[in-house]
Amino acid sequence: MSLKLRQVSQKVQGKPVLQNLSYSFEYGMFYGIIGPNGVGKSTLLHLLAGTNTTDEGEVKLDGQAIGQWDRKAMARHVAVLQQGGLPGVGFTVREVTAMGRFPYQNWLGGEDEDGDVIIDEALRSLGLWKLQHRKLHQLSGGERQRVALAKLMAQKPDILLLDEPTTYLDIGFQVGLLDIVRDWQRERSLMVIAVLHDLNLAAMYCDMLIALHDGKFAASGAPAEVLQPELIERLYETKAIIVEHPMTGVPQVLLQQGVQRHE
């Protein structure tokens, strides 16, 4: 399964946001899209998901323009974790997780695989087995985010798109959620593309980082190649010190006091 951008440009409310972007995402890799607010990170993710159409250029999934894919067929390959997670609706944890099986169901609601086995596996993997009959409005934000991920796990995609998946989560839930995603990605050789604000988490979990700035790709490469003080200052208008994580050796960003962005 391949996912490619070819000379993609996009406007939002008449303003150019993305300009002439080309990139080939590889199967089995974990990508992090970084950059300051308002540079088009979420816009790019929506184009990759096929939920928005490009103004110019094209996005191709497995060699076919993404707009030409049947939506149900595409959902067997691509799953999206939206920014903000699930609202506190009245469905149970199991009911929401079961929604991930929709792309595989016929018009009578049946499917070739045993959907209950797949749902059970997703609930256990996310530590939700004991909560499966609880309704979403009874859960914490972190628990609802795990339910959203369980739904995607039941969907069994080849490509996983995450839009700021750790927003509103405390640091324990942030690490826990990304641990699960990384383990799942490695186990099934998924392609994961995640919009991430926390550069340290991005460096810890991603194989490749792609930095967006002024509508273009400012840099792409391994975290150690991308997270350089000069690029951090260019993107975020603040100075940073880059150190190595004492356990993993990946770059970590230390901020400095008294160095602020001026509007």
C-alpha positions in Angstrom: 0.0 0.0 0.0 1.5 3.4 -1.0 0.4 7.0 -0.4 1.8 9.8 -2.5 1.5 13.6 -2.8 2.1 15.0 -6.3 2.4 18.8 -6.6 -0.4 19.4 -4.1 -1.5 23.0 -3.4 -4.4 24.0 -1.2 -6.2 27.2 -0.1 -8.3 27.7 3.0 -10.8 30.5 2.8 -9.0 31.8 -0.2 -5.6 31.9 1.5 -2.8 29.6 0.2 -1.9 27.1 2.9 -0.1 24.3 1.1 2.1 25.0 -1.9 3.3 22.4 -4.5 4.0 19.6 -2.1 5.3 16.2 -3.3 6.2 13.3 -1.1 6.0 9.5 -1.1 5.1 7.9 2.3 6.5 4.4 2.7 4.7 1.4 4.1 5.8 0.3 7.6 7.0 3.8 8.7 5.9 6.1 11.5 5.8 9.7 10.2 5.4 12.9 12.4 4.2 16.1 10.8 5.4 19.1 12.8 5.2 22.9 12.6 3.6 25.9 14.3 -0.1 26.6 14.4 -1.8 27.6 11.2 0.7 26.1 8.7 -1.7 23.5 7.3 -0.8 20.3 9.2 -4.4 19.2 9.7 -5.3 20.4 6.2 -2.6 18.1 4.8 -3.9 15.2 6.9 -7.5 15.7 5.6 -6.1 15.6 2.0 -4.3 12.4 2.8 -7.5 10.9 4.3 -9.5 11.9 1.2 -12.0 13.9 3.2 -11.0 17.1 1.4 -10.1 17.5 -2.3 -7.0 19.2 -3.6 -7.1 22.6 -5.3 -4.1 21.5 -7.4 -2.1 18.3 -7.8 -3.3 14.9 -6.5 -3.1 12.4 -3.7 -2.7 8.8 -4.8 -3.5 5.7 -2.7 -1.9 2.6 -4.1 -1.5 4.3 -7.5 -5.1 5.5 -7.8 -6.3 9.0 -7.2 -7.8 9.1 -3.7 -11.0 10.7 -4.9 -11.7 7.7 -7.2 -11.7 5.2 -4.3 -15.1 3.9 -3.1 -15.4 5.2 0.5 -16.1 1.8 2.0 -13.3 0.1 0.2 -10.9 2.9 1.2 -12.0 2.6 4.8 -10.6 -1.0 4.8 -7.2 0.6 4.2 -7.1 4.0 5.8 -8.3 5.0 9.3 -8.3 8.4 10.9 -8.2 9.4 14.5 -9.7 12.9 14.5 -8.5 15.8 16.6 -10.2 16.0 20.0 -11.3 12.3 20.0 -14.8 11.1 20.6 -17.6 13.1 22.2 -19.3 11.7 25.3 -22.2 10.1 23.4 -24.6 7.5 24.8 -23.1 4.5 23.0 -21.2 1.9 25.0 -17.5 1.2 24.6 -18.2 -2.0 22.8 -20.7 -0.4 20.4 -18.3 2.3 19.4 -15.5 -0.2 18.9 -17.8 -2.4 16.8 -18.4 0.6 14.4 -14.9 0.0 13.1 -16.2 -3.2 11.4 -18.6 -1.3 9.2 -16.3 -1.3 6.1 -16.4 -5.1 6.1 -20.1 -5.6 6.5 -22.6 -6.4 3.7 -25.9 -4.7 3.5 -27.4 -7.2 6.0 -24.7 -6.4 8.5 -22.9 -9.7 8.1 -19.2 -10.1 7.3 -16.8 -12.8 6.3 -14.6 -12.6 9.4 -15.8 -13.1 13.0 -16.2 -9.5 14.0 -16.7 -10.3 17.7 -13.2 -11.9 17.9 -11.6 -8.8 16.3 -13.6 -6.5 18.6 -12.6 -8.5 21.7 -9.0 -8.3 20.7 -9.1 -4.5 20.3 -10.8 -4.1 23.7 -8.2 -6.2 25.4 -5.3 -4.5 23.6 -6.5 -1.1 24.8 -7.2 -2.2 28.3 -11.0 -1.6 27.8 -12.3 -5.1 28.4 -13.8 -4.2 31.9 -15.2 -1.0 30.5 -16.9 -2.4 27.4 -20.4 -2.0 28.7 -19.8 1.5 30.1 -21.2 4.5 28.1 -18.8 7.0 26.7 -20.2 9.9 28.8 -19.1 7.9 31.8 -15.5 7.9 30.8 -12.6 10.2 31.1 -11.1 12.0 28.1 -8.1 9.6 28.1 -10.4 6.6 28.2 -12.5 8.0 25.3 -9.3 8.4 23.3 -8.5 4.8 23.9 -12.0 3.8 22.7 -11.4 5.9 19.5 -8.2 3.9 19.0 -9.9 0.6 19.7 -12.5 1.5 16.9 -9.6 2.0 14.5 -7.9 -1.2 15.6 -11.1 -3.1 14.9 -11.1 -1.4 11.4 -7.8 -3.2 10.7 -6.3 -0.5 8.4 -3.0 -0.5 6.5 -2.6 3.3 7.0 -3.3 5.2 10.3 -3.7 9.0 10.3 -3.6 10.7 13.7 -4.6 14.4 14.1 -3.0 15.6 17.3 -3.8 12.4 19.2 -2.3 13.5 22.5 -4.2 16.8 22.8 -6.0 17.2 26.2 -4.2 14.1 27.6 -2.0 14.1 30.6 1.6 12.9 30.1 0.9 9.4 31.3 -1.9 9.0 28.8 0.2 10.6 26.0 3.0 8.1 26.5 0.6 5.2 27.0 -1.4 6.0 23.8 1.7 6.4 21.6 3.2 3.2 23.1 0.1 1.4 21.9 0.2 3.0 18.4 3.9 2.2 18.0 3.6 -1.4 19.1 0.6 -1.8 16.8 2.5 -0.2 13.9 5.5 -2.4 14.3 3.4 -5.6 14.8 1.4 -5.1 11.6 4.0 -2.9 9.6 1.4 -0.1 9.4 2.0 3.3 7.9 1.3 5.9 10.6 1.2 9.6 9.8 0.6 11.8 12.9 0.3 15.5 13.4 2.2 16.2 16.6 2.8 19.4 18.6 5.1 17.9 21.2 8.5 17.7 19.5 9.9 15.4 22.2 7.2 12.9 21.7 7.6 13.2 18.0 11.3 12.4 18.3 10.6 9.4 20.6 8.1 7.7 18.5 8.5 8.7 14.8 10.9 7.2 12.3 10.7 10.3 10.1 9.7 13.9 10.8 8.3 16.3 8.2 8.4 20.0 9.1 5.8 22.4 7.5 6.6 26.1 7.2 5.1 28.8 4.9 3.1 26.1 3.0 6.1 24.0 2.1 8.2 21.2 3.5 11.0 22.9 5.4 12.7 19.7 6.2 12.2 15.9 6.3 14.3 13.1 7.7 15.1 11.2 10.8 14.4 13.1 14.1 18.1 13.8 14.7 18.4 15.4 11.2 15.3 17.6 11.5 15.4 18.7 15.1 18.2 21.2 14.8 18.3 24.6 16.7 18.3 26.6 13.5 15.2 24.9 12.2 13.4 25.2 15.5 14.1 28.9 15.6 12.9 29.3 12.0 9.7 27.4 12.5 8.7 28.5 16.0 10.6 31.8 16.4 12.2 30.7 19.7 15.6 29.4 20.6 16.1 25.8 21.8 18.8 23.5 23.0 18.9 20.0 21.6 20.2 17.2 23.8 20.2 13.4 23.6 17.7 11.4 25.6 19.9 9.6 28.2 18.1 6.2 27.6 17.3 6.2 23.9 19.7 8.7 22.4 16.9 10.4 20.4 17.0 14.3 20.3 15.0 16.2 22.9 14.2 19.9 22.8 14.9 22.1 25.8 13.3 25.5 25.7 14.9 28.7 27.0 13.3 31.3 29.1 13.0 34.9 27.9 13.0 34.0 24.2 9.6 34.6 22.9 7.8 35.0 19.6 6.9 38.6 18.7 3.7 39.0 16.6 
